[in-house]
């Protein structure tokens, strides 16, 4: 087992055992491509690494030997184009299998990979190229993506190479497939990187301001071992599916680093439009054993007749990204016999909190601290929060290296110091823990509403509203009030069958519903029905925009 090289103990039977004995061995010059992928190719060359299929019925299977061979070719090809150590390379590859060979190749070269969503516009690409001096873009040859890159080009002086994996290879672009086929031999550099060198960077689309550049070093990949082994609960026999486009951080959480360190096979379904029945058919056909998706996906899945699908191969399921409603948990468990195990983390981290295999899950709770991190919960006055008290989740960094924590915000020392100071990285996320030590999300620190002396987190109110059948999506914000300081406002998208019922009666029904679901003082005194909510490119609701619009309306 490759993971034995990095963990002193690889199995645990209790949370106490996990806390006491989780200990990593971090190589001085760790490189995921060589120390994991090539190591597997040598130890188990014929073992399945990647099973890729798409909505057109195509299929590709890659063993670890295949992944080594293909990533070597891609590395040689990239190097022939002038891509070298430290160069910034953006990958806009949706769920194409070329993402995996490309990112491993970039690690082999020592370049910095920047996964990015296909939703980027020309303006977004210009911003990223100018901020990070991106040297090359590797992307799908889809007409819209190509057009955005080409429109951005005149304002991107650092951009030297545009590389298309197809189907189209426009004039002025490099042909990825042809270049890889003609590539020479790749030889591993004698001295490539230190573990602390930069490896991968993400532009995080925050809910206010421009995207931040989150930089990780080579140990970030190793930090995801606990994600796969002890949250996803994977083994060498697992076939794991995480629902995520490769442009988001969740992809490397769930379909790259930790999974391959464990030795699991990764299942990829490349599709343009999400259809629950299609995903279920793929899981049934290929015998997926482990599945991870945000609660929204599970909400869609339980609307299908799950009894029509043979999910007998499925043994374990995890979820993160938003609140898990208790009703969704119960319906999925009743249909499959599988408990949904929640977790929590950020682009800046790996798994911070999780519900681990030896724990009984509490639906809606993020679980308990991952002992990989030195987690604390602090109140606004800097003192530790007690059970039931709301505090900010922070990571203490002055006692030991926090494996998986980012290096800082690239080229933004001021922002880094604002969030990471006095030996504490401040996540900006508020939570409380119960008497059993389980953490419950409250909201972002800058989203908390202060009303009549109460501090109200939007997350809990949103979760309560989402249990009403009329509500498709909602956002909770505070609006100024002369008496209470602020009152809770709900901005709601209604389901199609409820739109003609929008009015005072439905407002009252929703308010009463929230009063039953959570503490009555948290109910929304103001409700607005809308057709859409303002969002970032990554789909996060921009509550700050709703607040600004409300302030402008009152002037």
C-alpha positions as CSV (number, residue, x, y, z in Angstrom):
1,X,0.0,0.0,0.0
2,X,1.4,3.4,-1.0
3,X,-0.4,5.2,1.8
4,X,1.7,3.2,4.3
5,X,4.6,5.4,3.2
6,X,2.9,8.5,4.5
7,X,0.9,7.4,7.6
8,X,2.3,5.7,10.6
9,X,-1.1,4.1,11.3
10,X,-3.6,3.5,8.5
11,X,-6.7,2.2,10.3
12,X,-8.6,3.4,13.3
13,X,-11.5,2.0,15.3
14,X,-12.7,5.0,17.2
15,X,-12.5,8.8,17.3
16,X,-10.2,8.6,20.2
17,X,-7.9,6.3,18.4
18,X,-8.0,8.6,15.4
19,X,-7.2,11.7,17.5
20,X,-4.3,10.1,19.3
21,X,-2.6,8.2,16.5
22,X,-3.1,10.1,13.2
23,X,0.5,10.9,12.3
24,X,1.9,11.7,8.9
25,X,5.4,11.2,7.5
26,X,6.0,14.1,5.1
27,X,8.9,13.5,2.6
28,X,11.3,16.4,2.2
29,X,10.7,16.7,-1.6
30,X,7.2,15.2,-2.0
31,X,5.7,15.2,-5.5
32,X,2.3,13.5,-6.0
33,X,3.1,12.6,-9.6
34,X,6.3,10.7,-8.8
35,X,5.8,9.6,-5.2
36,X,2.2,8.4,-5.7
37,X,1.2,7.9,-9.4
38,X,4.5,6.5,-10.6
39,X,4.9,4.5,-7.5
40,X,1.5,2.8,-8.1
41,X,2.5,2.2,-11.7
42,X,5.6,0.3,-10.5
43,X,3.8,-1.5,-7.6
44,X,0.5,-2.4,-9.4
45,X,0.7,-1.4,-13.0
46,X,-2.4,-3.1,-14.1
47,X,-4.6,-1.8,-11.3
48,X,-7.5,0.4,-12.6
49,X,-6.9,4.1,-11.8
50,X,-9.5,6.0,-13.8
51,X,-12.8,4.8,-15.4
52,X,-14.1,7.6,-17.7
53,X,-17.4,7.6,-19.5
54,X,-19.6,10.3,-21.0
55,X,-23.1,11.1,-22.0
56,X,-22.4,9.9,-25.6
57,X,-21.7,6.4,-24.5
58,X,-17.9,6.6,-24.9
59,X,-15.6,4.9,-22.3
60,X,-11.9,5.0,-21.5
61,X,-10.1,2.9,-18.8
62,X,-6.7,3.9,-17.5
63,X,-4.5,1.7,-15.3
64,X,-1.8,3.2,-13.2
65,X,0.7,2.2,-15.8
66,X,-1.5,4.0,-18.4
67,X,-1.5,7.1,-16.3
68,X,2.3,7.1,-16.0
69,X,2.8,6.6,-19.7
70,X,0.2,9.3,-20.7
71,X,1.3,11.9,-18.1
72,X,4.9,11.4,-19.2
73,X,3.9,12.1,-22.8
74,X,1.9,15.2,-21.8
75,X,4.8,16.4,-19.7
76,X,7.2,16.0,-22.6
77,X,4.7,17.8,-24.9
78,X,4.2,20.7,-22.5
79,X,7.9,21.0,-21.9
80,X,8.4,21.2,-25.7
81,X,6.1,24.3,-25.7
82,X,8.3,26.0,-23.2
83,X,6.4,25.3,-20.1
84,X,8.8,24.9,-17.2
85,X,9.1,24.9,-13.4
86,X,7.1,27.6,-11.7
87,X,5.1,28.5,-14.8
88,X,1.4,29.2,-14.4
89,X,-0.9,27.0,-16.5
90,X,-4.7,27.2,-16.4
91,X,-6.8,24.1,-17.1
92,X,-10.3,24.6,-18.4
93,X,-11.2,21.0,-19.1
94,X,-14.7,20.3,-17.7
95,X,-14.6,16.5,-17.0
96,X,-12.5,15.5,-19.9
97,X,-10.0,12.8,-19.0
98,X,-7.2,15.0,-20.3
99,X,-7.5,17.0,-17.0
100,X,-6.0,14.1,-15.1
101,X,-3.1,13.5,-17.4
102,X,-2.5,17.3,-17.7
103,X,-2.4,18.1,-14.0
104,X,-0.1,15.1,-13.3
105,X,2.2,16.3,-16.1
106,X,2.3,19.8,-14.7
107,X,3.4,18.3,-11.3
108,X,6.1,16.3,-13.1
109,X,7.4,19.5,-14.7
110,X,7.1,21.6,-11.5
111,X,4.7,24.0,-13.1
112,X,1.7,25.5,-11.1
113,X,-1.7,24.1,-12.1
114,X,-4.7,26.5,-12.0
115,X,-7.9,24.5,-12.5
116,X,-10.7,26.8,-13.7
117,X,-14.4,26.6,-14.6
118,X,-15.6,26.6,-18.2
119,X,-18.0,29.4,-17.1
120,X,-15.3,32.0,-17.2
121,X,-15.9,34.9,-19.6
122,X,-13.2,36.8,-21.5
123,X,-13.2,39.4,-18.6
124,X,-12.6,36.7,-16.1
125,X,-9.7,35.2,-18.1
126,X,-8.1,38.6,-18.5
127,X,-8.3,39.2,-14.7
128,X,-6.7,35.8,-14.0
129,X,-4.0,36.1,-16.6
130,X,-3.0,39.6,-15.5
131,X,-3.0,38.7,-11.8
132,X,-1.1,35.5,-12.0
133,X,1.0,35.9,-15.2
134,X,-0.6,32.8,-16.7
135,X,1.7,31.4,-19.5
136,X,-0.6,28.8,-21.0
137,X,-4.2,27.8,-21.1
138,X,-5.2,24.1,-21.8
139,X,-8.9,23.9,-22.5
140,X,-11.7,22.1,-24.3
141,X,-12.1,23.1,-27.9
142,X,-15.7,24.1,-27.4
143,X,-16.7,27.1,-29.4
144,X,-17.7,29.3,-26.5
145,X,-14.6,28.6,-24.4
146,X,-12.3,29.2,-27.4
147,X,-14.1,32.4,-28.1
148,X,-13.6,33.8,-24.6
149,X,-9.9,32.9,-24.6
150,X,-9.3,34.5,-28.0
151,X,-11.2,37.7,-26.9
152,X,-9.0,37.9,-23.8
153,X,-5.7,37.3,-25.6
154,X,-4.9,40.9,-26.5
155,X,-5.1,41.9,-22.9
156,X,-3.0,39.0,-21.6
157,X,0.6,39.7,-22.4
158,X,1.9,36.7,-20.4
159,X,-0.2,34.2,-22.3
160,X,2.1,32.4,-24.8
161,X,0.2,29.2,-25.5
162,X,-3.4,28.3,-26.2
163,X,-3.8,24.5,-26.3
164,X,-7.0,22.7,-27.3
165,X,-7.8,19.1,-26.4
166,X,-10.6,19.2,-29.1
167,X,-13.0,18.7,-30.7
168,X,-12.0,21.9,-32.5
169,X,-8.4,23.2,-32.8
170,X,-8.7,26.8,-34.2
171,X,-6.0,28.6,-36.1
172,X,-3.3,29.9,-33.7
173,X,-4.0,27.1,-31.2
174,X,-1.8,24.1,-30.4
175,X,-3.4,20.6,-31.0
176,X,-3.1,18.7,-27.7
177,X,-3.7,15.2,-29.1
178,X,-1.4,15.6,-32.0
179,X,1.3,17.1,-29.8
180,X,1.1,14.4,-27.2
181,X,1.2,11.7,-29.9
182,X,4.4,13.2,-31.3
183,X,6.0,14.0,-27.9
184,X,9.5,12.7,-27.1
185,X,10.6,10.9,-24.0
186,X,10.1,12.5,-20.6
187,X,12.9,12.1,-18.0
188,X,12.3,12.9,-14.4
189,X,14.5,15.9,-13.3
190,X,17.1,15.0,-10.8
191,X,16.2,17.9,-8.5
192,X,12.6,19.1,-9.1
193,X,10.9,20.6,-6.1
194,X,10.9,21.0,-2.4
195,X,7.6,20.0,-0.6
196,X,7.1,23.8,0.2
197,X,7.3,24.8,-3.5
198,X,4.0,26.0,-5.1
199,X,2.0,23.3,-6.9
200,X,-1.6,24.3,-7.4
201,X,-3.6,27.5,-7.2
202,X,-7.3,28.4,-7.2
203,X,-9.0,31.6,-7.8
204,X,-11.8,31.6,-5.3
205,X,-14.9,33.6,-6.2
206,X,-15.7,35.1,-2.9
207,X,-19.1,36.5,-2.1
208,X,-17.7,40.1,-2.1
209,X,-14.8,41.6,-4.1
210,X,-12.6,40.1,-6.8
211,X,-11.5,36.4,-6.6
212,X,-8.6,35.6,-4.3
213,X,-5.7,33.5,-5.4
214,X,-5.3,30.6,-3.0
215,X,-1.8,29.0,-3.3
216,X,-1.0,25.5,-2.1
217,X,2.4,23.7,-1.9
218,X,3.1,20.1,-2.9
219,X,2.1,18.7,0.5
220,X,-1.5,19.8,-0.2
221,X,-2.0,16.6,-2.2
222,X,-0.9,14.6,0.8
223,X,-3.2,16.5,3.0
224,X,-6.2,14.9,1.2
225,X,-5.2,11.5,2.3
226,X,-7.5,11.8,5.3
227,X,-10.3,13.1,3.0
228,X,-10.3,9.9,1.0
229,X,-9.2,7.3,3.6
230,X,-11.2,8.5,6.7
231,X,-14.1,10.5,5.3
232,X,-14.8,8.9,2.0
233,X,-13.8,5.6,3.7
234,X,-12.1,4.3,0.6
235,X,-9.9,1.2,0.1
236,X,-7.9,-0.2,-2.9
237,X,-11.1,-2.0,-4.0
238,X,-13.2,1.2,-4.1
239,X,-14.7,2.8,-7.3
240,X,-15.4,6.3,-6.2
241,X,-17.6,9.0,-7.8
242,X,-17.5,12.6,-6.7
243,X,-19.9,14.9,-8.5
244,X,-17.8,18.0,-9.4
245,X,-16.5,19.8,-12.5
246,X,-12.7,19.9,-12.6
247,X,-12.7,23.7,-12.4
248,X,-13.7,23.6,-8.7
249,X,-11.6,22.7,-5.7
250,X,-14.0,19.8,-4.9
251,X,-12.6,17.9,-7.8
252,X,-9.1,17.5,-6.3
253,X,-10.9,16.7,-3.0
254,X,-12.9,13.9,-4.5
255,X,-11.4,12.7,-7.7
256,X,-7.7,13.0,-7.6
257,X,-5.2,13.2,-4.7
258,X,-6.5,11.3,-1.7
259,X,-8.3,8.7,-3.8
260,X,-5.2,7.7,-5.7
261,X,-2.9,7.8,-2.6
262,X,-5.3,5.2,-1.1
263,X,-5.3,3.3,-4.4
264,X,-9.0,3.6,-5.2
265,X,-10.2,3.8,-8.8
266,X,-11.9,7.1,-9.7
267,X,-15.1,7.1,-11.7
268,X,-15.8,10.0,-14.0
269,X,-19.1,10.7,-15.8
270,X,-18.5,13.5,-18.3
271,X,-21.8,15.1,-19.0
272,X,-23.2,18.5,-20.1
273,X,-26.5,18.4,-18.3
274,X,-27.1,16.9,-14.9
275,X,-29.9,14.4,-14.9
276,X,-30.3,12.3,-11.7
277,X,-31.6,9.2,-13.5
278,X,-28.5,9.2,-15.8
279,X,-26.1,9.4,-12.8
280,X,-28.0,6.6,-11.1
281,X,-27.9,4.4,-14.2
282,X,-24.1,4.9,-14.5
283,X,-23.6,4.0,-10.8
284,X,-25.7,0.9,-11.3
285,X,-24.0,-0.1,-14.6
286,X,-20.4,0.4,-13.4
287,X,-20.8,-0.7,-9.8
288,X,-19.8,2.5,-8.1
289,X,-19.0,1.7,-4.4
290,X,-18.6,5.2,-3.0
291,X,-20.3,8.5,-3.8
292,X,-19.9,12.1,-2.8
293,X,-22.1,15.0,-3.7
294,X,-23.6,18.2,-2.3
295,X,-27.0,17.8,-0.6
296,X,-28.7,19.3,-3.6
297,X,-27.8,16.3,-5.7
298,X,-29.2,13.9,-3.0
299,X,-32.4,16.0,-3.0
300,X,-32.8,15.4,-6.7
301,X,-31.9,11.7,-6.4
302,X,-34.6,10.9,-3.8
303,X,-37.2,12.3,-6.1
304,X,-36.5,9.4,-8.4
305,X,-37.8,6.0,-7.6
306,X,-34.6,4.6,-6.2
307,X,-36.1,1.1,-6.1
308,X,-35.8,1.0,-9.9
309,X,-32.0,1.1,-9.7
310,X,-29.7,-1.6,-8.5
311,X,-27.4,0.2,-6.1
312,X,-26.3,-2.9,-4.3
313,X,-22.6,-2.1,-5.1
314,X,-22.9,1.3,-3.3
315,X,-21.6,1.1,0.3
316,X,-20.7,4.6,1.4
317,X,-21.9,8.1,0.8
318,X,-20.6,11.5,1.8
319,X,-21.8,15.1,1.4
320,X,-20.6,18.7,1.9
321,X,-21.1,22.2,0.6
322,X,-24.4,23.1,2.2
323,X,-26.9,22.1,4.9
324,X,-28.1,18.5,4.8
325,X,-31.8,18.5,5.6
326,X,-32.9,15.7,8.0
327,X,-35.7,14.6,5.7
328,X,-33.3,14.1,2.8
329,X,-31.0,12.0,5.1
330,X,-33.9,9.8,6.2
331,X,-35.4,9.3,2.8
332,X,-32.0,8.3,1.3
333,X,-31.2,6.0,4.2
334,X,-34.6,4.4,3.9
335,X,-34.2,3.8,0.2
336,X,-30.6,2.6,0.3
337,X,-29.7,1.7,3.9
338,X,-26.7,4.1,3.6
339,X,-26.1,7.0,6.1
340,X,-25.0,10.3,4.6
341,X,-21.7,11.4,6.3
342,X,-21.1,15.2,6.2
343,X,-17.9,17.1,6.1
344,X,-16.6,20.7,5.8
345,X,-13.6,22.5,4.5
346,X,-12.5,25.4,2.3
347,X,-10.5,26.0,-0.9
348,X,-7.8,27.1,1.6
349,X,-7.8,23.8,3.4
350,X,-8.5,20.1,3.0
351,X,-11.2,18.5,5.2
352,X,-11.4,20.5,8.5
353,X,-14.4,18.8,10.0
354,X,-16.0,15.5,9.2
355,X,-18.3,12.7,10.2
356,X,-16.0,9.7,10.2
357,X,-16.9,6.0,9.7
358,X,-16.8,5.1,13.4
359,X,-19.2,8.0,14.3
360,X,-23.0,8.2,14.3
361,X,-24.0,11.1,12.0
362,X,-26.2,13.9,13.1
363,X,-28.0,15.2,10.0
364,X,-27.1,18.9,9.5
365,X,-23.9,18.7,11.5
366,X,-20.5,19.0,9.9
367,X,-19.0,16.5,12.3
368,X,-16.0,16.9,14.5
369,X,-12.5,18.3,14.0
370,X,-10.1,16.4,11.7
371,X,-7.1,15.8,14.0
372,X,-4.9,16.6,11.0
373,X,-5.7,20.2,12.0
374,X,-5.3,22.2,15.2
375,X,-8.9,23.5,15.3
376,X,-10.3,26.0,17.8
377,X,-13.6,27.9,18.1
378,X,-13.2,31.5,19.3
379,X,-15.7,34.2,20.1
380,X,-15.4,37.8,18.9
381,X,-13.5,38.7,22.1
382,X,-10.9,36.1,21.3
383,X,-11.8,33.8,24.1
384,X,-12.6,30.1,23.5
385,X,-16.3,29.3,22.8
386,X,-18.0,26.8,25.1
387,X,-20.6,24.2,24.0
388,X,-23.5,26.0,22.5
389,X,-21.7,29.3,22.0
390,X,-21.1,30.7,18.5
391,X,-17.6,31.3,17.5
392,X,-15.4,31.5,14.5
393,X,-13.6,28.3,13.3
394,X,-9.8,29.0,13.4
395,X,-6.8,26.9,12.7
396,X,-3.8,27.3,15.1
397,X,-0.6,27.3,13.1
398,X,2.1,28.2,15.7
399,X,2.4,24.7,17.2
400,X,3.0,22.5,14.2
401,X,2.6,22.4,10.4
402,X,-1.0,22.2,9.4
403,X,-0.9,19.7,6.5
404,X,-3.3,20.8,3.7
405,X,-3.5,24.4,4.8
406,X,-2.7,27.0,2.0
407,X,0.5,29.0,1.8
408,X,-1.4,32.3,1.6
409,X,-3.1,34.5,-0.9
410,X,-0.7,34.8,-3.8
411,X,0.5,38.4,-4.4
412,X,-1.8,39.7,-1.6
413,X,0.2,40.0,1.6
414,X,-2.3,42.4,3.1
415,X,-5.2,39.9,2.7
416,X,-3.1,37.1,4.0
417,X,-2.2,39.0,7.2
418,X,-5.8,40.0,7.7
419,X,-7.0,36.4,7.8
420,X,-3.9,34.8,9.2
421,X,-2.2,36.5,12.2
422,X,-1.0,35.8,15.7
423,X,-0.6,32.1,14.9
424,X,-4.3,31.7,13.8
425,X,-5.8,31.3,10.4
426,X,-9.3,32.7,10.6
427,X,-11.7,30.8,8.3
428,X,-14.4,33.4,8.5
429,X,-17.0,30.7,9.2
430,X,-19.1,30.7,12.3
431,X,-20.3,27.6,14.1
432,X,-21.1,26.1,17.5
433,X,-20.5,22.7,18.9
434,X,-22.9,20.6,20.9
435,X,-22.4,18.6,24.1
436,X,-21.1,15.7,22.0
437,X,-18.5,17.9,20.2
438,X,-20.3,17.9,16.9
439,X,-20.0,21.2,15.0
440,X,-23.0,23.0,13.4
441,X,-22.6,25.7,10.8
442,X,-24.0,29.2,11.5
443,X,-22.8,31.3,8.6
444,X,-20.0,33.5,7.3
445,X,-18.8,36.1,9.9
446,X,-19.8,39.0,7.7
447,X,-23.2,37.6,7.0
448,X,-24.4,37.3,10.6
449,X,-27.5,39.4,11.4
450,X,-27.7,41.3,14.7
451,X,-31.3,41.8,15.6
452,X,-32.6,42.9,19.1
453,X,-29.4,41.7,20.7
454,X,-29.6,38.3,19.0
455,X,-26.9,37.0,16.6
456,X,-28.7,35.1,13.8
457,X,-26.8,33.1,11.2
458,X,-28.4,33.0,7.8
459,X,-27.5,29.3,7.3
460,X,-29.9,28.0,9.9
461,X,-32.8,30.1,8.7
462,X,-32.1,29.1,5.1
463,X,-32.1,25.5,6.1
464,X,-35.5,25.9,7.8
465,X,-37.0,27.5,4.8
466,X,-35.6,24.9,2.4
467,X,-37.7,22.2,4.2
468,X,-40.9,23.9,2.9
469,X,-42.0,22.5,-0.5
470,X,-42.6,25.9,-2.0
471,X,-38.9,27.0,-1.7
472,X,-36.5,26.1,-4.4
473,X,-33.7,28.4,-3.2
474,X,-33.3,31.2,-0.8
475,X,-31.0,33.8,0.8
476,X,-31.2,35.2,4.3
477,X,-29.9,38.7,4.9
478,X,-30.4,41.5,7.4
479,X,-32.1,44.8,6.6
480,X,-31.9,47.9,8.7
481,X,-34.6,48.5,11.3
482,X,-35.0,51.5,13.5
483,X,-36.1,49.5,16.5
484,X,-34.3,46.2,16.2
485,X,-31.1,47.4,14.4
486,X,-31.7,44.7,11.8
487,X,-34.4,42.3,10.9
488,X,-34.2,39.0,9.0
489,X,-35.1,39.1,5.4
490,X,-35.7,36.1,3.1
491,X,-35.2,36.4,-0.6
492,X,-36.9,33.4,-2.1
493,X,-37.2,31.6,-5.4
494,X,-40.5,29.6,-5.5
495,X,-41.2,26.4,-7.3
496,X,-43.2,26.6,-10.5
497,X,-46.4,25.3,-8.9
498,X,-46.1,27.9,-6.1
499,X,-45.4,31.1,-8.1
500,X,-49.1,32.0,-8.6
501,X,-49.6,31.7,-4.8
502,X,-47.0,34.4,-4.0
503,X,-48.7,36.8,-1.6
504,X,-49.5,37.6,2.0
505,X,-50.9,34.2,2.8
506,X,-47.8,32.4,1.6
507,X,-45.6,34.9,3.4
508,X,-47.4,34.1,6.6
509,X,-47.2,30.3,5.9
510,X,-43.4,30.5,5.4
511,X,-42.9,32.6,8.5
512,X,-44.9,30.2,10.6
513,X,-43.0,27.3,9.1
514,X,-39.6,28.8,10.1
515,X,-41.0,29.4,13.7
516,X,-41.7,25.7,13.9
517,X,-38.4,24.6,12.4
518,X,-36.1,26.8,14.5
519,X,-36.1,29.3,17.3
520,X,-39.1,31.6,16.6
521,X,-37.1,34.9,17.0
522,X,-35.1,33.9,13.8
523,X,-38.1,34.0,11.5
524,X,-37.9,36.4,8.5
525,X,-40.0,39.5,9.1
526,X,-39.5,40.5,5.5
527,X,-40.0,38.1,2.6
528,X,-39.3,38.9,-1.1
529,X,-40.1,36.5,-4.0
530,X,-37.7,36.7,-6.9
531,X,-36.9,34.8,-10.1
532,X,-33.1,34.5,-9.5
533,X,-30.5,35.3,-6.8
534,X,-27.2,37.1,-7.4
535,X,-24.4,34.6,-7.5
536,X,-20.6,34.4,-8.0
537,X,-19.2,32.4,-10.9
538,X,-18.9,29.4,-8.6
539,X,-22.6,29.5,-7.6
540,X,-22.2,31.1,-4.2
541,X,-25.1,33.5,-3.3
542,X,-23.9,37.1,-3.1
543,X,-25.7,38.2,0.0
544,X,-23.6,41.3,0.0
545,X,-25.3,42.4,-3.3
546,X,-28.8,41.8,-1.8
547,X,-27.8,43.9,1.3
548,X,-26.5,46.7,-0.9
549,X,-29.6,46.7,-3.1
550,X,-31.8,46.9,0.0
551,X,-29.7,49.8,1.4
552,X,-30.0,51.7,-1.9
553,X,-33.8,51.2,-1.9
554,X,-34.1,52.8,1.5
555,X,-32.2,55.9,0.6
